[in-house]
Amino acid sequence: MSQVKLSDNFFSEQIEGLMLEALNKNTNLVELNFSGNRFSHSCLAKLKKITTRNIRMIEEQEPNKLKAEIYRLRYEHGKLEEAKTKLKQ
């Protein structure tokens, strides 16, 4: 799930803690729409932090995979150089 749209449900502040706990565990969530509900500003800020964190993680996923592949290839290159040296001897 990457989007949650629950506008105009009139959720009260009593639901904030439960919702934040549940949504914080979801690392795929990138878009929220809770307009028309009665959440505090601090809750809305925390919800924004959750989506910002998830967007950053998704954006960094591909570069991290590429970095891991670069390190693996460097390791393999080093092993090839060692094999070449042994063959020359």
Secondary structure, DSSP 4 states (H G I P E B T S, - for coil): --EEE-TTS---GGGHHHHHHHHHT-SS--EEE-TTS---HHHHHHHHHHHHHHHHHHHHHHHHHHHHHHHHHHHHHHHHHHHHHHHH-
